[in-house]
Structure formats: C-alpha cells, structure tokens
C-alpha cells in the first residue's frame, strides 16, 4: 500500500472513533524513517487506546502489519508505526506538553480529513 493510501486509511480509522484535532505532518525529505506523521487527540486514556487499536485493526484488514505499537497499556500517548505512516494518539495535556508539530517545524502542516484528500 502506498504512503498516501495508508495515510487516508489511518485518518479514516481515527475519524471512525471520533479522534479530535487530526493533523498530518508531511516529513518526506526530513527523515528516512517515515513519510507522514499523523497526530490525533483522544478525550481520555480509554479513547486513546481505542483509537490506536482501531488504526491497528484497519491496517491489518488492509494487509498492512504494524511494525510496532507502543503506549497502549497506559493510554496517555500511543504510537502505531506502519512504516510510511507513524500515528501518535495522545490525550490533550500530553499533546500540549510534547507539541510534536512545533518539534518538527513542518511547513506543510495539514488539518486532516479523509474527505478533503
């Protein structure tokens, strides 16, 4: 599956479980690790876990096996590594603390919506 398709799959999965403030960082050319970082907020640790799980479930259903999943046990910050797309799901306080958008200083930050792609 190409990176663009995988990005849309992740956005759909997050929207299915009502993630908030979904943001896509296009980090192509900034790192060899991934092409896109998708950051989303969950209202609670339970929702963070559910969001990460939904990304994993939908990726597997599409034939993409996650390279790694971290943080599901605690739920403040969960990471799903799908290779070309890395998904960070966090509670609002955790997201504000780490501010990945600022850390990466990406010029091309997009609010994500599967419908707009």
Secondary structure, DSSP 4 states (H G I P E B T S, - for coil): --HHHHHHHHHHHHHHTT-EEEEEEE-BTTBSS-SEEEEEEESSHHHHHHHHHHHHHHHHHTT---SEEESTTT-SEEEEE-SSEEEEEEEHHHHHHH-HHHHHT-S-EEE--GGG-
